Amino acid sequence: MLKKLLLFGLLGAGVFTVGMLLGHFAIQKAESSIPKWVNDVSRDVDRALIERFIAAVDNAQIGENLSLYSSILIYFCLYSIY
């Protein structure tokens, strides 16, 4: 069991490292740090729509969902090890 856990940990660290290296070196750097489409969208913003959206967001529900789904994920990860 300890060998499996160590193997999963090393494999996960290896995959993470390869992903970080690919992301760093494979993506071309732009001259501007902000993409053009972000500038285009930010000029055409309806402030009232954004305020209504932010007012409709329920922080308590987000926290509850995060807690629920993370506990489910942890359960299945631990269940798959045993």
C-alpha positions as CSV (number, residue, x, y, z in Angstrom):
1,M,0.0,0.0,0.0
2,L,2.8,2.4,0.9
3,K,4.5,1.5,-2.4
4,K,1.3,2.4,-4.3
5,L,1.0,5.7,-2.5
6,L,4.6,6.5,-3.2
7,L,4.3,5.5,-6.9
8,F,1.1,7.7,-7.3
9,G,2.9,10.6,-5.6
10,L,6.0,10.3,-7.8
11,L,3.9,9.8,-10.9
12,G,1.8,12.8,-10.1
13,A,4.9,14.9,-9.4
14,G,6.4,13.8,-12.7
15,V,3.3,14.6,-14.7
16,F,3.0,18.0,-13.0
17,T,6.6,18.8,-13.8
18,V,6.3,17.8,-17.5
19,G,3.1,19.8,-17.8
20,M,4.8,22.9,-16.2
21,L,7.8,22.6,-18.6
22,L,5.6,22.1,-21.6
23,G,3.4,25.1,-20.6
24,H,6.5,27.3,-20.1
25,F,8.4,26.5,-23.2
26,A,5.7,25.5,-25.7
27,I,3.6,28.7,-25.4
28,Q,4.9,31.6,-27.4
29,K,5.3,34.8,-25.5
30,A,3.3,37.7,-26.8
31,E,4.6,41.3,-27.0
32,S,1.7,42.5,-24.8
33,S,0.8,40.6,-21.7
34,I,-3.0,41.2,-22.4
35,P,-4.5,39.4,-25.4
36,K,-6.2,41.6,-28.0
37,W,-9.6,40.0,-27.4
38,V,-9.5,41.0,-23.7
39,N,-9.0,44.6,-24.7
40,D,-11.9,44.4,-27.2
41,V,-14.3,42.9,-24.7
42,S,-13.3,45.3,-21.9
43,R,-14.3,48.3,-24.1
44,D,-17.7,46.9,-24.6
45,V,-18.7,46.2,-21.0
46,D,-22.2,46.7,-19.6
47,R,-21.5,47.7,-16.0
48,A,-25.2,47.2,-14.9
49,L,-25.0,43.6,-16.2
50,I,-21.9,42.9,-14.3
51,E,-23.4,44.4,-11.1
52,R,-26.5,42.2,-11.5
53,F,-24.4,39.1,-12.0
54,I,-22.2,39.8,-8.9
55,A,-25.3,40.5,-6.9
56,A,-26.8,37.1,-8.0
57,V,-23.7,35.1,-6.9
58,D,-24.3,33.3,-3.6
59,N,-20.9,32.9,-1.8
60,A,-22.3,30.5,0.8
61,Q,-23.6,28.2,-2.0
62,I,-20.2,28.3,-3.7
63,G,-18.5,27.4,-0.4
64,E,-21.0,24.6,0.2
65,N,-20.5,23.1,-3.3
66,L,-16.7,23.4,-3.0
67,S,-16.8,21.5,0.3
68,L,-19.1,18.8,-1.0
69,Y,-17.2,18.2,-4.3
70,S,-13.8,18.2,-2.7
71,S,-14.9,15.7,-0.1
72,I,-16.3,13.4,-2.8
73,L,-13.0,13.7,-4.8
74,I,-11.0,12.9,-1.7
75,Y,-13.2,9.9,-0.9
76,F,-12.8,8.5,-4.4
77,C,-9.0,9.1,-4.4
78,L,-8.6,7.3,-1.1
79,Y,-11.1,4.6,-2.1
80,S,-9.1,3.9,-5.3
81,I,-5.8,3.4,-3.3
82,Y,-7.3,0.7,-1.2
